[in-house]
């Protein structure tokens, strides 16, 4: 396991982990929040192989 210390806003910590998708690259960590576990799982399946910009665009087009 690799752990990178950072400060995550408390309101994100309060959200059930099953409603969050977390991705990282060499210079950022992104957390997407969903209304349901099913939405989160669909997002993970739909964005497999996408880069961060593609995932963000997909999220904004389909889940916001």
Buried (B, 14 or more C-beta within 10 A) or exposed (E): EEEEEEEEEEEEEEEEEEBEBEBEEEEEEEEBBBEEEEBBEBBBEEBEEEEBEEBBEBBEEEBE
